[in-house]
Amino acid sequence: MKTICIMCPMGCPLDINKVDGKIVVTGNTCKRGEIYGTQEFTAPKRVVTSLVRLTSGGVVSVKTDGLVLKTLIPEVLSEIGKLRLSAPLKIGDVAKENVAGSGVNLVVTEDIK
């Protein structure tokens, strides 16, 4: 598997393989790249960003307050699609706790009066 490390501005091109049952990461220039490559190979995770509809019309931006397994992203987005929020909202307000059973919350990223 090939990917680009995003742990620092270097953007090292990583080559990740399983050799004799062990994950081998090459192309990294620091230990963080090896850690990132191993995680990306075994259990890739992402912060999810999206929009939630407001009951008064319009939308508000939201994001997960932690990393979500990539395999859970469709379920997270499905739950987000069903949400409706009401103003007022402040940055950091929890829109949905433990979204899709991921262990992370969905939080508002803008103020709405």
N, C-alpha and C positions, 0 to 999 in steps of 0.2 A: 504494500500500500504506500502511496506517495501522498504527502501533504506538506503544507507550509506551516511552520511553527509560528504561533501568535503570542508567545510569552514575552517577547521583547521586540524592539524595532528592527533587529537583524533579519527576521523573516527567513530563517534557515530552511532549505528544502530537505525534508525528512523522508527517509526510506525506512519503512517499518515492516518487518517480516517475523514470522515464527520459525525459529530454527531449533530443531531437537527439543521442541516443547517450550523453548524460551523465547520471549519477545526481544528482538534485536532492533535497536533504533540507530540509524547512521545518518550523518549529515548535520547533526546538531553541533553547535560550538560551545554549549554549556549544559549543565545538569538539568536545568529547567526544560530544555528541549527533549531530553530523554524521558523525563516525567510526563510531559505533554504528549509525546508520541505514544508512550505506553498506554496512557489513558484514552487517547483517541482511537487506538487499536482495540482496546478491550471494552470500553464503555464510554463512547463519546457523549459529551454533554454540551448544552447550549443555554444561554439566556434567551428567553422567548419574549419578543416585543409584539404588540398588536394594538388594536383599537377596540373599545367597548362602546356600545350605543348608550346614549343618555335617554332617560324617559322623556325629557323635554325636547328631544331632537338633537342632532349632532352626535359627536363622538368625543371620547377622552382617551389619551394614550396610556397604555399600561405596559408593565414588564414583570417578569418573575424576579423575585428578590434573591435568587440563587440559580444554580445550574440545574437543568432538567435533562434527563436521559433523552437522547435523540428519538428513541423508540416511543417515548411518551408525548412527543410534540403534537402529533395529530389529535390525541385526546385532550391535551391542554387547549389547543385551538378550538376544538369542538365545544368545550366548556365556556371558553371566552365568547364564542358566538351566541351562546344562550343567555349571557349576562346582560342586565340592564341596570345602570347606575343612575342615581339622582343627585343633583347638585344640592348643596355645595360640596366640593371635593377639594382636598389639599394634597400636594405632593407627599407621597409616602402612605396615604390612606390605603388600607388593605381592601382590595376589591373582592378577593376570594382567598380564603385560607386553604392551605394544602391542596392547591389546584391539581386535579386529576390524580390525587394520591401521591404526588411527587415529593411531598415533604417541604415544598417551598410555597410561598404566598405570591399572589398576583397583586402588585401595588400600582397605584396611580402615579403618573409621572408629570402631571401638570395640574395647576390650580384651575378649578371651574367654579364660578360664582353662581 
